[in-house]
């Protein structure tokens, strides 16, 4: 796991200037890779790469990056882990390809040398990388199938700059700090920035499961993998067996490391599943990490301790008090790469794991999306079925929705008004279910900051799936490709890497998803995660009996005074309802992020 950055340009130029720029970008990414760092600049000055390294595989100097082939033609910078690299390595060696390290980085480089863009289809893991071809003068970029690792880029007519974090492009001088309307509107509606947009004009994120090739200022891009479900006929026993095999296989790959691998243990089903299956996946006694609270209604510390004792892990626990949390808040806000209303929980538990000496940990993130752990799996189908049954009243719904969104003094009712105007589709209700500010509110706030830009429209009225089976799959698809991808994975990457900690997510694995995607939704997406429970009978009954709480903190209670201070500084305009803490928090974080990074609200004419 690392930080990567670089610039490629059309014309030859002085090596010193391009090296100075990528050097500044590298300094912004030092926290992502405290073990080593490196720079590369092409002989003609047309490409320069920077790298900061967190050593996980091949701890020797042979794993140093940027890494070049012996003839100097290809050079790579890589962030992530390739879990099937040993199998690919054996294949390359059998073909007579010389390898000089034990790193997955060299495997990617040699695979690209042999197979070109098709190499990405062979990689299992989380990754973002760039490969410069010094003969063809082109650069190849790729990002993992589910979007675990980020890759941002900005381009002009004669160059392209890229980095693992927005702040490297901004503070490195590769882009000006101007707000972008699409990213701003997306943040106000969802509490995070939906890819491929970003908060900055001119900066994009490479889409999950995409590769991009740059050559002479021109780019071409292709999606090589996407989330899909292909259900087959099967019974409950076969489905449970398939799910278990897929989980154990994913865990076995995610435990590949030259340093110890621990587990974040929250007390919930997903993290307990990882610990329960660890031994079968070949892991020796593992370390677990959890957080406890003084507030009993939030504290899962006793449950996590009991789970750790039951499965025999070496358990590490830290109690975070309100005073400790408040003391960490400013550091958290300064760690935010793009505004988000979430992420503080991952920031805290990552800090605890880092202070305990961990370098790699597993998280249960993704289990809710695959096995129906959210209320959306029950609520969304129910509402869409009702709207579908009363479709003749659609004009009345739209009229009522417009009135509610324009006149209601409740944010919940405004969101419902937003939904009623969009039509009875899965996507429409999901946007309203997950949204922070309804469309009219978000558009008004966004155009207040960018008065000469046009806010995006309300969204298309997509058709409903044809059956309840596909309706449930549609919810899973939405959760995987929106909330999980844009918020959970991004926050997890930024906040774990803030502490030089590699966070791995075995539930977020393309091979796992392809296997469990064969299980019909009627089995896989039963309420209460019944599929997961049947697949892992080792889960203790006293864990199953616990109500779902999620990995949450007493955030509102701890920070009420602070976020209200920040909200006053943000000065929301008249008519904006701030009746929940997260609506105020969204504006406060945006204000803090803009001020700290020198980002300005400049109109499209400027």
N, C-alpha and C positions, 0 to 999 in steps of 0.2 A: 504494500500500500504506500502511496507516494503522492507527491504533488508534481504536476507537469505543466510546462508552459513553453511557448515558442513563437517564432515569426518566420513566415516564408514570404518571399517577394519575387516579383517578376524580373527585375533588373539586378545586375551586379551592383555591389555597393561596398562602402568601407566596413570592414569587419568590426572595428572598434565600436561604432555607433550601435549596430544591431546587438552586439554582445552586451553593451551597457544597458540597453532596454530589457533584454531577457534576464539580465542580472537583477534588475529592480523587481521584475516579476517573480523571480525565484525567492527573493527575500520575503515577499508577501506570503509565500507558501512554506516557509521554514517549519511551521508547526506540524505540517503534514508528514514531514520526513526528517526527524532530528538525527538520524544515524549517519547520513552521508549526503553529499550534494555534488552536482556535476553540471558542466556547460559544454555545449558543442556549437561550433560555427563552421559552416561550409567554407571551402577555400575561396570561393568567389563572393562570399558574403550574402548569398541568396537564401540561406536558411540558418537559423540558430535555435537551439533547444536548451531548456533548463530543466533540472530535475532535483527533487529532494526526496531522500529515500528513508523508508521505514523497513528495516531488514527483517523479512519473514522467511523467505526461501533463499537458499544459498547465501549464507551470512558473510561469505568471503568477498574479497575485492573483485572476484570474477563476476559478481552480480551488479557491479557499478553501472550506472546510467548517466548520460545517454550511452547507448551501446551500439557499436558499428560492426558490420561484417568485416572480415579480414581484408577484403579488397577496398573497403571504404565506400562502396556504392550505397549501401543501405544503413540508415541510422534510426534508432527507435528511442522514444521516451514512452513509458508505460506506467499506468496507475491501476492497480488491482491485483487479482490473483487468478491464475488459470488452474482449476482443480484437476483437470485431466492431462496436465502437462507431461507427467511421466509416461503415459501411454503414447502420447504424441512424440515424445523424445525417443522412445524405443522404435517407433515407426521411422523416424528420421534417421536414426543410427543404422537401422536395417537397410535403408536406401543409400547408405554411404555418406550421409551428410555429417561433416565434422562439427562437433560441439565441444566447446572449451569451458563451459560452466554447468552448474546444476540448477540454473535459474529458469523460470518459466518465460522470462523476458527473451532469452535467446531462442527458445522454442517458437515464440510468435514471429520473431525476426526471420528465422530460417523457413518457417512455414509460409510466410508472405513471399519470400524469395522464390519458393517453389510453386506456389498456387495463386499468388496475386490476391485479388479482392475476395476470392472464395475462401480464403483462410479463416474468415470470421465464423463461418458456419461450423468449423471444427472445434471451436473454443468453448469450453464449459467453465463459466466462472463469472466474475465481475471485472469489468475492464473499461478503460478508455485509453487509447494510445494514438500516437502519430508516428509514421514512418516516412522518412525523407529518402527519395531516390535521387542521388547526386548525378546520375547520368541522364535520366529522363527529365530531371528538374520538376518533379511532381511530389506531392505529399498526400499520403493516405491516412485517413482518420477513421476510427471505429469506436462504437460504444456498445456495451453489453446488451443482451436481448431485453431485459426487464428494466434497464435504466438505473442500476444500483450506483454506478460511478458516473460522475458528471463530466461534461466536456463543453466548455463555452468557447465561442469564437466570434470574431468581428472581422469584416473584410472591407477592403477598398478596391479600387481599380487595379492597384499594383501590389497588394500585399494581403496577407491574412495572419491574424494573431489569435492564439488559443491559450487556454489555461484551465486548471481544475476548479478555480474559483473566480467569481466576478471581480473580487477585490484585486486580484493580480493584474487583470486587464486594466482596471481603473487606476490603481495606484502606480502601476508600471508605466502609465502614460500611453497605453495602446488605444484608449478610447476616452472620449470626453464624458463627463458625468452628467448626462441629461436624461431625465425620466422618459420612458416610453409608454405610450397610452395603453397598448395591449397588455403589457405586463402589469401596469398599475391597475387597470380595470379588473384583470384576473385576480390580483391580490385582494382587492376590496371585496370581490364577490366570494372568494374561496378561502382567504386567509393564507394563501401561498401563491406563488407565481407559476401558472401552468406552462409547461414546455410546449413548443420550443421558444416561447417568448421569455424575455427577462425584464428586469426593471429598468434597464438602460437602453436607450435608442441605439440601434446599430449592433447590438449584441444578441446572439442567439445561442440556444443550447442545441447541440446535435441530438436528434431524437433517439429514444431508446430503440435498440435493434436496427440502427441505421449505420451505414458507412458513408463517407464523403471523400471524394478525390478532388484535389486542387491542382491545377496546372496552368501556368501562364495567366493567372488571374481568373480563369474560368473554373467553375465547380460542377460536378455532377454527384448526385446522391441516390442511394437506393436503400429501401427497407429490406433487410435480409431475414427478419424474424418478427412475428407478431403473435399476440395472445389469441388463442382460439381454442374451442372445445370440440371434441369429436366423440360424443358419447356412444358407447356400445352396450348391447344387451348383456346384463350380468346381474347376479343376485347379491345379497348383502355380504355373504361370506367371501365371495370372490372380490368384491369391491374393497372390503376391509383388508384382505391379503394384498391386493394391488397397492393400496394406499400405504400400507406398512412397508412393503418392499421399496417403494419409491422414497419414503422418508428415510429409511436406513441407508439406502444408496446415496441420497443427498448428504446425509450426515457424514458418511464415510469419506466423501470427497471434501467436505468442508473442514474436516479435522486434519487435512494434509498441511503440514507446517514443520519448519525446523525450530520453532519455539513453542512453548506450551499454549494450548487453546482452552480458554475458559468459557463460561456461560453466564449471561445475565439471567438471574432467576427472580421473577417478579411474584411468583405464587400463582400465576395463571396457568391455563391448560397448555398454551403453546411452549413456554419456556420449560415447563415440567416435562412435556413430551421430549424435548431435546435431551434433557438429563436422563429420562427413563430409557431412551434408546441409545445413549452414548456408548455403553459397554458393547451392545450388539454391533455398533458401527466400528468397533475396534479401539475405542479410546480407553486409556488407562484412567486412573482416578483423576477427575477433573476438578478445577477450582470453580466455584460459583460466587457471584457477586450480587448483592442486593442492597436496597436502601430501606431504612425504617424511619418512621415518623413518631413524634410525640402524640399526635392526634390519633386516637384509637380508631376513628371511623375511616381513616386513610391508610392505616398502618398494616401492611402485609408482611412485616418483618417476622413475626412468630410463625406464620404459615410457611414462608420461604425457609426458615431455619428447620422446620419440621420436615419439609421436602428434602432439603440437603442431607439431613441426618438419615432419612429413609433410604436414599439412594447412595449414601456414603461419599458425598463430595466434600472437598475442603472449602468451607464456606467463609466468605468475607462479608461483613455487614457494617454499614455506617449509618448512624442515626442522624438525620438532617433536621435540625430545629429551624424554627422560623427565623431566628437570628442568623444562622448559617446561610439559609436560603437567601435572605436579604443581602448578606455580604457577598454572595456569588452573583447577584442579579446584574450588576454593571458589567462584570466580566463576561457574562452570558450575552448581554446586548452587544458588546463590542465584538463578540465572536460571530454574530449573525452575518452571513454573506449576502443573502437577499432577505427582505422582510418576511417574517413568518409569525403566526400566532402560536406556534407550538415549538418544541425542541428543548425546552428547559429541562424536562425530565431526562432526556438522553445526555444533555450537557452534564448533569449532576452525576448520573451513574457512571458515565465515562470518566469523569474526574476521579471518582472513587476507585474504579478499576485501575486507572493509571497510577494513582498513589499507592496501590497495592502491588505494583510491579508488573501488571499484565500488559501484553502487547497485542494479543488477539483474543476476541471474545465472540461468542455466538449469541444471536438475538432471535426471539420467537416472532419477530415481525413477519407478517405475511400469512400467518395461520388463520386469522379472522377472514381474510379475503378469499382464501381457498376453501374454507370449511364453514362458512356462514356464521361468523362470530359477531356480526353487527346487527343492530335493530333494522337496518335498511333491508336486510334479506326477508324480513317479515312485513315491514311497513310498506315498502315500495310496491311489491306485487299486489297487496291488498288495495292500495289506493288506485293503482292503474286499472285493476279489474273493475273497481267501482266506477271509475271515470269511463271505462270502455262500455260498461253496461248502461250508462246514462248519456251516451254520446249525443243524443238528440238535443240535450240541454247545453251543448257546447257554447252557443252564442251567449247564453245567460251567464255561463261560467266566466267567459272572457270579460263581459261587462262588469260582473261582480268583482273580478280580479283587479280590473283597472281602478275601480273605486276603492278597494281595500288598500292597494299599494299607494294610492295618492292621499288617502285620508286617515288611515289607521294610525294610532299612536303606539302600536305594539309591533316590535320587530318580527315576532313570530307570524302575526297576521299579515304583515307586508310580504313576508316570504311566501305565504300561501297565495296572496294576490298575484305575485309574480308567477307562480306555478300555473294558476288558473288561466292566465293569459297565453301560456305557451302551448296548451293542448295536453292531452293525456298520454304523454310518452314517458318511457323510462328515464331518458336523459333529462327531460324537463323536471320531473319530480326529484330526481337525484340532485340536480343543481340546487333546487330549492331546499332539499333536505340537508345538504352540506354547506349552504351558503352563509356568509357573514352579513353582507349587505345585499338587499334585493337589487335587481337591475337598475331601476330608476335612481335609487340612492347611490349606488356605485358609479353610475354614469355622471350624476351630478357632482359627486366628490371628485371624480377624475377630471372632469372638464373645469372644475374650479382651479385645479393645479395646472391643467394644460388647456387653457381656454380656446385655443385655436386648433386643437386636435379634435377629431371625431371619435366619440366613444363607440365601441363595438355594439352591434345589435343584440337583441334579447336572445337570439339563438334559434336554430331551425326546429321545426316541429317534426321530429322523426317518428316513424311509425312504430307501433308496439310490436313486440315479438308475437309470433302466431300462437304460441301455447304457453301454459304455465311453466313447462319444463325449460323452454328457451328464455322465458322471463326471468327465472332464477339465475340462469347462466348470464343473462345480461347484467344483473346486479353484480355478480362476481367480476365480470369484465370491467364494469365501471369502477368498482373499488380498486381493482388491480392497476388500472391505467390512469386513474386520476388521483384519488386521495393517497393511495400508497405511493405511487410513483412521484407525484409532485410535492407531497408534504413529508410523509414518513421516511421515505428513502433519502430524500435530500437533506432533511434535518439530521437524520442519523449519520450521514456522511460528514456533514460540516461539524457537528458537535462531537463526534467521536474523534475525527481527525484533528480537532482543536487540541486534543490531548495526545496526539501521536498514537492513537489506538485504532487498530484495525477491527472493524465491526463486520462480521459475516452473517448472512441471513439465509439459512438452509431452506426455509420455506419459499424463498424467492429464487428459484432455480428453474431454468428453462426445461431441463430434462425431467425434473419432478413434475412441473406443470403439464408437460406433454403426456406423462403417464396418468396422473390423476384426472386430467381432462377427458380421459376415456370413460370415467365413471359418470353415469347419468346424474343430472342435477337432483333428481328425486331421492338419490342416495347420498351424494356428496354434500348437498346443501340443506340437509335436514336441520331444523332449529336445534340450538344447544350443542352444536358441533358433534352430533351423534356419530358421524362418520369417523372423526378423529378418535373418539372415545372407543369405538369398536375396533379400530386399527391398533390401538395401544392399550390393551387390557391391564398393563402394569400400572396405569394411572390410579393412585389410591382413591377410594371412595370419598374420603374427607377432602380431597381436592375438588372432586366433581361436584360436591355439594355446595361449594362456595359460589356466591353471586358474582357475576362478571362485573369487574370494576375498571379494567384497563390499567395501563401504566400511567396513573395520574397523580398529581400533587395537590395539596391544599393551596393552590396558586392564588386564587382570588383572596383568600383570607390573609395570606402572608403579605401580598403586595398591593393591597387595596389603596393605601395612601400613596405608594410610589406610582402606580399606573394612573391614578387620578391626577397627580402632579404632571406626569408626562402628557396626559390627555389635555390638560389646560394649556400646555405649551403647544400642542397640536392645533388647538382652537378650532374644533369642528364647527361648521357653519350652522346657522339657525335652521331648524327643521330636521336635522340629523338626529335620529333616536339612538341614544346610548343607554339602553335598558338592560344590557348584559355586559359582564366584564370583558368578554372577548371582543365585542364591537369597539369598546374604548381602547382595549389593548392593541387592536389592529392599527388604529390611527396613531397611538403612542409609539409603537415600534417603527412605523413608517417614518414618523418625524425624527426619531433618534437616528435611524439608519441614514436618512438624507443628510442630516447635520454632520454626523461623524465622517461620512465619505465624501462630503462636498458635492452632493448630487443636487442639481438645480431643476426646478420646474420651468422649462423653457418651451415656448410654443413652436409649432412646426415651421414658422416663418423665420425663426432665429438661427 
